[in-house]
Amino acid sequence: MARIVSRKMRLIPLVAVIFFTVSGGPYGLEPLLVYAGKHGALLLLLTVPLLWDIPAIATVLELNSMMPVTGGYYQWVKRALGMRFAFYEGWWTWLYTFVDLAIYPVLFVEYASFLFPGIEAYKIPVCLCIIWFGAGLNILGVVPVGKTALVLSVLVLLPFLLLFVKGVFLFKGVTAIPTPSLSGIGFSSLGMALYTVMWNFIGWDNATTYAGEVEKPARTYIYSTLIAFGCIVLVYTLAVVTADVSGMDLGHLNEKGFPALGEWVGGKWLGTVLAMGGMASTLGLFAAILLSVSRVPKAMADDRLLPAILQKEHPRYQTPYLSVLICAGVVSCMILWTFSDLLVIDIILYGAGLLLEFISLLVLRIKAPNEPRPFKIPLNTLGICIMIALPVVVWVIALSGALSSSDSIVKAAIFGLSALVSAEVIWQGIRLYRRNRNEGR
């Protein structure tokens, strides 16, 4: 069988993949309007990314420009903090991504139900089809995933552009966008609102795990990340503003999603277009995120932290296909969890991994201050510390709010914290196994 020559991803496809790794459009943002209300939704949407995302993006761009290697954040942490914390990083990210991936097939069914009432009865087989379609696409390689993400990006963004334009003509006499305010929002609701915004903006580091498969990675990642961030903020803002001025009941919007808003604003045809966009969004998100997470187990297997079989690549497509299949298999077992629970677990695990990346940035600034960095954050050590403190404070507030929420959310938060501790338990098991193996020789 002929061996296919590996091709590398370029700027525009990488923009599309990052867009889907982080966002996939406003789908999933609907609960924000309920948690924060009309006065708080837009305020949080525009301020939280400044505190949560800008520090993360800056950190990712500097570290990736310094070390544009396959394995991304895992390799950064390994070099800065050693193998133990690299295992923490890889393990937490693996767990959070399994949780994250389980959300998208479920959301696909929800949006598909607008077009095909009753499809909920076939939720499990439909979800499994999406999971294994995404797995097959990932085995084909990074370039097919990039091209697919590019097509799906158009299918996601176009419906919201139509929604906004229709809303402008329909509500052109309505200029009273609610005054931004958090007044009247309970602490638990604020926590869940923060989780909703944070979840809709996570994943900037995930797109670096296949840097070795990107053309001119240092430069390409800088431009593609900035373009993707601008697109995400813009489309989120347009969606929330349209929902704010439409007069639609926010509870109904949360229950039925953006297709219901489309039907409210433009009729059945616009609702249908938005439902189709939601389906395209979940497909793109699943494929893009599976692409990122499937490269981490191979990097960990290279360091003998996971079974060596995960190092094996497909003989034709040169992709870590066993890692892809294992990831898809685990996600297939997690599709029955609720959206809110998955949301909380996601952010707890992601925030902890992000903290290790922040610390790695500081350590590498001290250990390797003169190593070339095509992108360097224009801050000294004190400035970096202040920058890091901003997302950490947001993460702590969100977690505190979740712990004061409903019993279900509290249980999810406790599960997420337990998952953090599991990294140390597994690490000790690896050390014990290695010690016994060496003594047996």
DRENLUM-96597 format. One record per atom (N, C-alpha, C): x, y, z; residue in three letters. Coordinates in steps of 0.02 Angstrom, whole numbers, plus 50000, padded with zeros to 5 digits. Atoms other than C-alpha are relative to their C-alpha. Example, Ala and Ser with C-alpha at 12.3 -4.5 7.8 and 13.67 -1.06 7.14 Angstrom:
BEGIN
500454994150000ALA506154977550390ALA500455006050000ALA499584994149997SER506844994750357SER499615005550037SER
! end
This chain:
BEGIN
500434994050000MET500005000050000MET500445006250000MET499604994050005ALA500705016949951ALA499945004350062ALA499994995549942ARG501205028750090ARG499865007149976ARG500194993250021ILE500365045750073ILE500475005150030ILE499554994749976VAL501535060650087VAL499595004950042VAL500374995649954SER500995071150236SER500015007249976SER500054993050017ARG500375088550194ARG499865004050064ARG500074995949941LYS500335102950315LYS499435005149993LYS500564995450000MET498905114450364MET500255007249994MET499814993050010ARG498955132750310ARG499545004650040ARG500324994949959LEU498275149050379LEU499244999550004LEU500734999649999ILE496435149350327ILE499694993750028ILE500285006049967PRO496055130950367PRO500144999850075PRO499854999949928LEU496935133450535LEU499545004850037LEU500494995449970VAL495815148550571VAL499344996250012VAL500635003749994ALA494315137150539ALA500044994750054ALA499935005249948VAL494985123150649VAL500025003250070VAL499994996749935ILE495385135250792ILE499315002650017ILE500684997649988PHE493655142950772PHE499564994450028PHE500405005649975PHE492885125750797PHE500284997050064PHE499715002549938THR494105120450932THR499775004150060THR500194995449946VAL493615135651036VAL499255001250002VAL500684997350000SER491865140450980SER499504995849961SER500525003250041GLY490885133350834GLY499375004249995GLY500584995650002GLY489745148450841GLY499665000750067GLY500334998649936PRO488545154650976PRO499594994250029PRO500385005849975TYR487705137550993TYR500284997650066TYR499795001649933GLY487775133151177GLY500045006150045GLY499974993749962LEU487755151551230LEU499315001950028LEU500684998249981GLU485865151651256GLU499885000750076GLU500134999349928PRO485905148551446PRO500255006550031PRO499734993749972LEU486905164651472LEU499465005150010LEU500534995049995LEU485365175251440LEU499534998650058LEU500425001749943VAL484425165951576VAL500385001350065VAL499604999249939TYR485835165751705TYR500155007350015TYR499784993149989ALA486385183851680ALA499465005149984ALA500524995450019GLY484775191551611GLY500225004649943GLY499864995650056LYS484665204451473LYS500535005350018LYS499534994749980HIS485665217151575HIS500714997550010HIS499335002649984GLY487105205651620GLY500334995949945GLY499735004550051ALA487305194351467ALA500545003349957ALA499534996750044LEU488145206851352LEU500615002650039LEU499454997649958LEU489195214051495LEU500504994450011LEU499545005649987LEU489915196951539LEU500324997649935LEU499745002350064LEU490125192351356LEU500595004249976LEU499474995550024LEU491235207451325LEU500575000950050LEU499484999049949THR492195208051490THR500374993650019THR499685006249978VAL492525189851536VAL500564997949953VAL499445001950044PRO493555186251378PRO500625004250010PRO499414995849986LEU494685200951422LEU500394997350059LEU499685002549939LEU495035193151592LEU500214992749993LEU499925007250004TRP494945174751544TRP500404998049937TRP499725002450064ASP495465173351360ASP500645003649980ASP499414996450023ILE496725187051325ILE500634997450034ILE499405003049970PRO497965180451456PRO500154993149973PRO499895006850026ALA497695162651392ALA500285000249930ALA499774999550069ILE497915167551210ILE500725002449997ILE499324997350000ALA499475177751247ALA500504994650023ALA499575005449975THR500225163151345THR500114994749947THR499975005150052VAL499825150651209VAL500435002349941VAL499624997550057LEU500555161751072LEU500755000450015LEU499294999649984GLU502185164651164GLU500324993150005GLU499715006749991LEU502465146551216LEU500014996149935LEU500025003650063ASN501935139851047ASN500525002749950ASN499494997250044SER503085151950955SER500704997850021SER499365002349973MET504495146151068MET500104992549987MET499975007350008MET504075127451053MET499414997749957MET500555002250044PRO502965123950900PRO500064992549984PRO499895007250007VAL502975105050926VAL499354996250010VAL500585004449989THR501735090750920THR499964998350075THR500105000949928GLY501005088751094GLY499875006550036GLY500184993449975GLY500885107451123GLY500105001050074GLY499984998249929TYR500455111851302TYR500324994750043TYR499685005449961TYR501025094851366TYR500765000849998TYR499284999250007GLN502775097951298GLN500255006250036GLN499804993949964TRP502825115651369TRP500084998750074TRP499995001449928VAL502405109751544VAL500564995250017VAL499475004949986LYS503615095151532LYS500685003550004LYS499364996649999ARG505055106551490ARG500075004750060ARG499964995049946ALA504625119651621ALA499974996950070ALA500155002449933LEU504005109251767LEU500174992650012LEU499815006949990GLY504555091451736GLY499454995149982GLY500455005350023MET503735074851697MET499364999350042MET500585000949956ARG502575074251847ARG499445004949981ARG500514995150017PHE501665090451806PHE499794999549927PHE500205001450069ALA501705086151621ALA499474994749998ALA500525005149996PHE500725070551666PHE499355003050024PHE500614996549977TYR499495081251765TYR499665003549941TYR500274996150056GLU499285092451613GLU499664995549949GLU500285004550049GLY499015078151493GLY499384996450025GLY500565003849971TRP497865068451610TRP499385004450008TRP500574995549991TRP496765083351654TRP499695001949933TRP500264998050066THR496635088551473THR499644994349967THR500335006050028TRP496205070951419TRP499304999350030TRP500645000749966LEU494825070051550LEU499505005549979LEU500464994650016TYR494105087251514TYR499764999649928TYR500205000450070THR494105084051327THR499504994449989THR500525005250004PHE493155067751348PHE499325002850019PHE500624996949977VAL491855077451445VAL499745004949947VAL500194995050049ASP491855091451317ASP499734996949936ASP500215003350062LEU491705079851168LEU499314996950007LEU500655003249990ALA490195071351245ALA499425004949991ALA500534994950006ILE489225087851237ILE499755000649928ILE500184998050068TYR489245089951049TYR499524995349964TYR500515004350031PRO488335074350987PRO499305001150031PRO500654998749967VAL486975078151116VAL499695006449974VAL500254993850028LEU486825096051054LEU499784999149927LEU500205001450070PHE486745089450875PHE499284997549999PHE500685002949998VAL485185079450921VAL499505005550018VAL500464994749980GLU484405094751005GLU499845004649941GLU500124995650057TYR484625105650851TYR499664996349943TYR500325004050052ALA484125091550734ALA499254999050015ALA500715001049982SER482485089750831SER499565005649975SER500394994550029PHE481945106650762PHE499774998149930PHE500175002150068LEU481965098950589LEU499654993249998LEU500265006949999PHE481535081050636PHE499714998550069PHE500305001449935PRO480345080550785PRO499964992550013PRO500015007149981GLY480495064150877GLY500674996649993GLY499345003150009ILE482325061250834ILE500334998550067ILE499735001349933GLU482665061751022GLU499964992750019GLU500085007149984ALA482045043851030ALA500584995849973ALA499435003550029TYR483565039050925TYR500665003550019TYR499434996049978LYS484785049651023LYS500654996150000LYS499375003849993ILE486065036051060ILE500294997949933ILE499705001850065PRO486265029050883PRO500235006049959PRO499794994050037VAL486335046650809VAL500665002650029VAL499384997649968CYS487655051950936CYS500594995649982CYS499465004650016LEU488675036350901LEU500235001049927LEU499814998750070CYS488625039950713CYS500455006149994CYS499604993850002ILE489305057550743ILE500704998750028ILE499365001449968ILE490675051250859ILE500474996249952ILE499575004250041TRP491315038150738TRP500125003149931TRP499854996050060PHE491145049650587PHE500605004550013PHE499444995649981GLY492285061950677GLY500654996150008GLY499415004149993ALA493485047850719ALA500304998149932ALA499775001850067GLY493575042150538GLY500335005849964GLY499724994050032LEU493895059950478LEU500695001650029LEU499354998549968ASN495315062050604ASN500534995049979ASN499515004950021ILE496145045950549ILE500285001849931ILE499784997950067LEU496225053150371LEU500555005350003LEU499454995249992GLY497345067150438GLY499775007150012GLY500134993149980VAL497475085450485VAL499725004249942VAL500234995950056VAL497185092450309VAL499264998949985VAL500725001050009PRO495475084050283PRO499585003350055PRO500374996749945VAL494935090350456VAL499995007549988VAL499984992850013GLY495505107950409GLY499525002149945GLY500454998450055LYS494555107850244LYS499274999350020LYS500695001049976THR492985100950327THR499805005750046THR500154994549953ALA493085114250464ALA499885006449962ALA500094993950039LEU493235127850331LEU499305000349970LEU500685000350028VAL491615122250245VAL499485001050054VAL500484999549945LEU490705120250410LEU499985007050030LEU499984993149973SER491275137650467SER499515004549962SER500474996050040VAL490305145350323VAL499284998350018VAL500675002249983LEU488775134950367LEU499785002350069LEU500164997649933VAL488885141050547VAL499915007650001VAL500004992749996LEU489245159550520LEU499445003149958LEU500504997150044LEU488035162750376LEU499315000550032LEU500664999349968PRO486435158750476PRO499975005850050PRO500014994549951PHE486925171150613PHE500055006849966PHE500004993850038LEU487315184350485LEU499305001649974LEU500704999150023LEU485575181750411LEU499555002050058LEU500404998449941LEU484825182250587LEU500095007350019LEU499864993149980PHE485675198750627PHE499715005049949PHE500264995550051VAL485235206850460VAL499245000350003VAL500735000249994LYS483425201250477LYS499785003850062LYS500174996549939GLY483405207650655GLY500085007549994GLY499904992950010VAL484095224550602VAL499415003249965VAL500574997350038PHE482685227150477PHE499354999550041PHE500625001049962LEU481355220150594LEU499965004650060LEU500004996149938PHE481885229850749PHE500385006649991PHE499614993950012LYS482665245250668LYS499755005950040LYS500264994649958GLY481535256350772GLY500154999050073GLY499855001749931VAL482105247750931VAL500745001250012VAL499304998449986THR483715255450995THR500184998950073THR499905000649928ALA483515251451179ALA500334993450018ALA499625005849976ILE484875238451205ILE500075000850076ILE499994999549927PRO484795234451393PRO500665002750027PRO499414997249967THR486005244251502THR500394994550035THR499615005449968PRO487425232451555PRO500025000850076PRO500014999949927SER487245228051738SER499954992950027SER500065006449966LEU487445213251856LEU499535000550060LEU500464999049944SER486165220251978SER499454994849999SER500555004849994GLY484935207352041GLY500184992949983GLY499795006850017ILE485945192151986ILE500284996650063ILE499765003849943GLY486185179252124GLY500704997349989GLY499305002250006PHE487925172752162PHE500054993349962PHE499985006450035SER487525155152102SER499865000949925SER500154998650071SER486775162051940SER500605003249966SER499404996950027LEU488325172851916LEU500534994749985LEU499515005450011GLY489405157351937GLY499854996149937GLY500185003950059MET488435147751804MET500055004349936MET499914995650058ALA488435163051689ALA500745000349980ALA499295000050014LEU490325163851705LEU500224993549967LEU499835006550030TYR490465145251669TYR499784999849927TYR500265000150068THR489395147651513THR500455003949953THR499564996050043VAL490475161651444VAL500694996849994VAL499345003150001MET492095152951494MET500024993949955MET500025006150042TRP491565136751411TRP499975001849926TRP500054998050070ASN491145145951251ASN500635003449974ASN499374996950021PHE492905153151247PHE500614995750019PHE499425004049980ILE494015138351298ILE500284996149940ILE499715004450050GLY495225128251194GLY500565002949958GLY499484996950040TRP496545140351129TRP500644995850000TRP499405004249996ASP497935128751188ASP499914993449964ASP500125006450033ASN497115113351114ASN500225000049928ASN499834999650072ALA497465119550938ALA500754999649988ALA499285000250009THR499345118550970THR500284992950001THR499745006749992THR499485099750993THR500244996949935THR499785002650066TYR499725096950806TYR500425005349964TYR499594994750029ALA500925111650779ALA500504997449950ALA499535003050047GLY502145099950693GLY499694998549933GLY500355001550062GLU500825097250559GLU499745006449966GLU500214993550026VAL500585115950523VAL500595003349964VAL499484996650039GLU501555125750391GLU500215006550035GLU499734994149965LYS502685139150471LYS499605001450063LYS500474999849943PRO501835136050639PRO500035006350043PRO499964994249956ALA502505150750741ALA499615005949972ALA500334994350032ARG501905163950618ARG499264998549987ARG500685001850019THR500345154650561THR499535000050060THR500425000249941TYR499695152050738TYR499835007150026TYR500134993249976ILE499865170450783ILE499435003149961ILE500514996950041TYR498835176650637TYR499334996350004TYR500635003850000SER497555162550639SER499635000750066SER500324999249935THR497235164350826THR499675006850007THR500294993349996LEU496945183150815LEU499385000649956LEU500584999850045ILE495775181150667ILE499424996150030ILE500525004249971ALA494805167150752ALA499685003550061ALA500264996649941PHE494635177250914PHE499525005749979PHE500434994650023GLY493925192250820GLY499344997549973GLY500615002950028CYS492675181350726CYS499544997650056CYS500415002849945ILE492095172950887ILE499655005550039ILE500304994549961VAL491825189050985VAL499455003449959VAL500494996650042LEU490905196950838LEU499364996049994LEU500615004050012VAL489695182650805VAL499624999050066VAL500335000549935TYR489335180450992TYR499615006450015TYR500324993649985THR488955198951010THR499385001049957THR500584999250044LEU487795199250859LEU499424995650022LEU500535004649978ALA486835184150924ALA499665002450063ALA500294997849937VAL486605191051100VAL499615006549991VAL500364993750012VAL486115208551041VAL499344998649965VAL500625001750034THR484835201150922THR499494996950047THR500455003149951ALA484105190451061ALA499735005150049ALA500204994949952ASP484075205351179ASP499435004349974ASP500494995250026VAL483075216751065VAL499404996649967VAL500555003550035SER481935203250992SER499364999850040SER500595000549958GLY480765202851141GLY499784992950013GLY500175007049990MET480755183851141MET500114998050073MET499935002549932ASP480505175051308ASP500664996250006ASP499345002949994LEU482245170351369LEU499984992750022LEU500075006949980GLY481655154351451GLY499864995549941GLY500155003950061HIS480945148351285HIS500624999549956HIS499385000150038LEU482575153151199LEU500484994850028LEU499555004749968ASN483565143051325ASN499774992849988ASN500275006750008GLU482415128051305GLU500054997649928GLU500035002150071LYS482295127951114LYS500615002049960LYS499394998250034GLY483935136351065GLY499915005449947GLY500004994750050PHE484395148550928PHE499554998749940PHE500495001050054PRO483315139950796PRO499315003150017PRO500634997049980ALA481805145750897ALA500035007749993ALA499914992850010LEU482505163550895LEU499955001749926LEU500044998950072GLY482715162150707GLY499284999849975GLY500715000550019GLU480895156750689GLU499615006150024GLU500334994149971TRP480345171150802TRP500145006249958TRP499794994050037VAL481325184050701VAL499814999649926VAL500085000350072GLY481165177650523GLY499544994749973GLY500465005350023GLY479955163150517GLY500344993249997GLY499785007049999LYS480145144550492LYS500654999149960LYS499415001150042TRP481455146150354TRP500655001950036TRP499414997949965LEU482675155650465LEU500154995350059LEU499915005049947GLY482385143550609GLY500334993749972GLY499725005950032THR482785129350490THR500745001049984THR499304998550017VAL484385137750431VAL500444999950062VAL499625000049937LEU484955140550611LEU500074993050029LEU499955006949977ALA484555122450655ALA500534996249961ALA499495003150041MET485605116650510MET500705002550018MET499364997349977GLY486995128350568GLY500224996950065GLY499845003349936GLY486885120750742GLY500264993049990GLY499765006750015MET487095103450670MET500705000249971MET499334999350029ALA488595109150567ALA500505001950054ALA499564997849946SER489325117550722SER500234994250043SER499815005549956THR489275101950829THR500454995049964THR499565004450038LEU490045091450690LEU500705002849997LEU499344996950005GLY491465103950667GLY500365000150067GLY499705000049934LEU491765105550854LEU500284993250018LEU499795006849982PHE491855086850878PHE500634998149963PHE499435002050040ALA493065084050734ALA500635003950019ALA499424995849985ALA494205098750780ALA500294998450069ALA499755001349932ILE494315094750966ILE500294993050004ILE499715006750001LEU494595076150934LEU500695000249968LEU499354999250032LEU496025081350820LEU500535002250051LEU499524997449952SER496855090850962SER500164994950055SER499885004449942VAL496625078151102VAL500334993549980VAL499725006550020SER497135062951000SER500765000349994SER499274999450005ARG498925069750985ARG500344999750068ARG499704999849933VAL499195071051174VAL500174993050025VAL499815006749976PRO499105052351218PRO500624997249966PRO499405002350034LYS500425048751085LYS500625003150031LYS499434996649969ALA501585061851161ALA500144997150069ALA499915003049933MET501285054351335MET500274992949994MET499745006850011ALA501585036751267ALA500745000249982ALA499294999350017ASP503245042751195ASP500425000750063ASP499654999149936ASP503725047151374ASP499864994250049ASP500165006049960ARG503115030151438ARG499545001450059ARG500514998649950LEU501705037851538LEU499344996549984LEU500585003950022LEU500395028351438LEU500274994249959LEU499775005950038PRO500485011451348PRO500315001849933PRO499624998550060ALA501715011151203ALA499594999149936ALA500405001250060ILE500365005151083ILE499695006549973ILE500294993650021LEU499685023051079LEU500485004049955LEU499534996850045GLN501275028050985GLN499894998149927GLN500065002850067LYS500745018050835LYS499605004649954LYS500334995750049GLU500285028050679GLU499724995849943GLU500315003550056HIS499185023050534HIS500524999549943HIS499475000850051PRO500325015750397PRO499885004249937PRO500154996250061ARG499435025550259ARG499955007550012ARG500154993049988TYR498895041950339TYR500455003350052TYR499514997449952GLN500275043950471GLN499665003850058GLN500374997049944THR498995048350607THR499984995150059THR500035004549941PRO498895041550787PRO499304996850006PRO500685002550008TYR497375031150741TYR499754996250061TYR500235003649941LEU497355020250897LEU499785004950055LEU500194994849952SER497305035851006SER499325002949982SER500644997450023VAL495865042550899VAL499444995150017VAL500525005049988LEU494895026150916LEU499854999350074LEU500115000549928ILE495155025251104ILE499605006150026ILE500374993949980CYS494575043351126CYS499264999449980CYS500695000750023ALA493025039851021ALA499624994850041ALA500325005249960GLY492665024151122GLY499805002550069GLY500164997349934VAL492745033251289VAL499425004949996VAL500544995150008VAL491635047551227VAL499334996649988VAL500625003750014SER490355034751166SER499664997850064SER500295002249936CYS490105029851348CYS499765005850043CYS500134994249957MET489825047751411MET499435004549974MET500484995650033ILE488405054351303ILE499345000750038ILE500634999549962LEU487055052351437LEU500045005350055LEU499934994949949TRP487725066151551TRP499625006349980TRP500374993850015THR486795082751566THR500485005649981THR499584994450025PHE487435098751484PHE500295004050058PHE499764995849945SER487555108751647SER500564996650039SER499495003749963ASP488545095151737ASP500654999849961ASP499405000350042LEU489745093151591LEU500355006749998LEU499734993250003LEU489975112051585LEU500455001450059LEU499634998749938VAL490555113151766VAL500634995850003VAL499425004449999ILE491715098051755ILE500535002449950ILE499564997450053ASP492445105051594ASP500455005650025ASP499624994049981ILE492955121751666ILE500474998850058ILE499565001649943ILE493655114651828ILE500654996949975ILE499415003550025LEU494835103051734LEU500425004549953LEU499654995750048TYR495255115451596TYR500375005650037TYR499684994649962GLY495625129451721GLY500634997750035GLY499415002649965ALA496835118451818ALA500574999049951ALA499485000950051GLY497775113751659GLY500275006649976GLY499794993450022LEU497815131851605LEU500475003350051LEU499574997249948LEU498585136651772LEU500714997249993LEU499335002950010LEU500035124651739LEU500355003349940LEU499714996650058GLU500295133051570GLU500245007050019GLU499794993449976PHE500355150151654PHE500654999550040PHE499405000949959ILE501635143851779ILE500604998349955ILE499475001850047SER502635136251635SER500275006249964SER499794993850032LEU502665153251550LEU500495003750045LEU499564996549953LEU503425161051705LEU500674996550007LEU499385003849990VAL504695147151730VAL500465000649939VAL499594999750060LEU505275147451549LEU500265007149987LEU499734993250003ARG505445166451556ARG500645000650042ARG499424999749955ILE506685163551699ILE500554995349976ILE499515005150019LYS507535147651636LYS500305001249930LYS499764999150069ALA507675152351452ALA499815006949974ALA500214993250018PRO507515171351440PRO500215002149930PRO499744997850065ASN508535172751279ASN499824995449943ASN500195004550055GLU507775158451181GLU499525003749953GLU500424996450049PRO506965164851019PRO499254998850011PRO500735000249995ARG505115168951034ARG499735004949948ARG500294995450050PRO504325175950875PRO499445004450027PRO500514996049965PHE502915181750988PHE500195000050074PHE499834999449929LYS503335188351162LYS499545005150032LYS500454995549964ILE502105195851285ILE500415006050026ILE499604994249979PRO502715213851318PRO499915001850073PRO500054999049928LEU502705211851507LEU500594996950035LEU499475003149960ASN504025208751639ASN499694994850047ASN500245005449957THR503885195451774THR499415002150043THR500564997649959LEU502765205951887LEU499375000849957LEU500574999250045GLY501655210251740GLY499684993449981GLY500255006750016ILE501505191851693ILE499604997250059ILE500355002549940CYS500995187751873CYS499315003350006CYS500654996549997ILE499625201051869ILE499544997449945ILE500405002750055MET499035194751700MET499714993250017MET500225006749982ILE498925176951766ILE499465000350053ILE500484999649945ALA497955182451920ALA499295001249975ALA500674998350024LEU496495188851814LEU499584993849984LEU500415005950013PRO495895172051742PRO499924995550060PRO500055004249940VAL496265163251906VAL499445002550045VAL500544997149960VAL495095175251998VAL499324998349970VAL500635001750034VAL493725172351868VAL499834992750012VAL500095007249990TRP493965153451885TRP499764998650071TRP500195001149929VAL493835154152076VAL499295002450013VAL500694997449991ILE492255165052071ILE499494995249970ILE500475004650033ALA491425153251947ALA499924993550040ALA500035006149961LEU491865137952052LEU499615001150065LEU500364998449938SER491235146352212SER499255000649987SER500714999550017GLY489595150552126GLY499694993349987GLY500265006750014ALA489395132652065ALA499894996150065ALA500065003749937LEU489685125852241LEU499435002550044LEU500584997449963SER488255136852304SER499364999149959SER500575000850044SER487075131152166SER499614993750019SER500425005849988SER485915116052149SER500424993950018SER499655006149979ASP486355098752217ASP500354996649942ASP499715003150060SER486665092252041SER500645003449980SER499414996350019ILE487895106052002ILE500564999150051ILE499505001149947VAL488765103852171VAL500334993349991VAL499725006650010LYS488975085352136LYS500484999949940LYS499574999650059ALA489705089351964ALA500665003550018ALA499404996449979ALA490915101752044ALA500464995550042ALA499615004549958ILE491465088952173ILE500324994549957ILE499725004950046PHE491695076152034PHE500605002949963PHE499454996850035GLY492775088551939GLY500615000850044GLY499434999349953LEU493855092052093LEU500324993250014LEU499745006849990SER494015073252121SER500424997849940SER499635001750060ALA494585071451941ALA500695003350001ALA499354996849993LEU495975083951978LEU500464995850044LEU499605004049953VAL496565073352124VAL500224993449969VAL499855006550030SER496525057652017SER500675000149963SER499364999650035ALA498055063951922ALA500574997850045ALA499485002049953GLU499135061952078GLU499964992550015GLU500105007149985VAL498385044752114VAL500294995749943VAL499745003750057ILE498775038551938ILE500765000749994ILE499284998950003TRP500505046351943TRP500374995550050TRP499695004449951GLN500925036952103GLN499974992849978GLN500055006850026GLY500305021052022GLY500534998749947GLY499485000750051ILE501475024051874ILE500694999250031ILE499355000449966ARG502945026951990ARG500104993250034ARG499965006549967LEU502555011152088LEU500124994549949LEU499915005050052TYR502415000951929TYR500715000149973TYR499314999550026ARG504075007551865ARG500514997450050ARG499525002349948ARG504945004252032ARG500004992450004ARG500045007349995ASN504304986252040ASN500304996749938ASN499745002850062ARG504764983351859ARG500765000149999ARG499274999549998ASN506544989651885ASN500304995250051ASN499755004649949GLU506754979352044GLU499964992849977GLU500095006950023GLY506154963751952GLY500514998149947GLY499515001550052ARG507544965051823ARG500644996950030ARG
! end
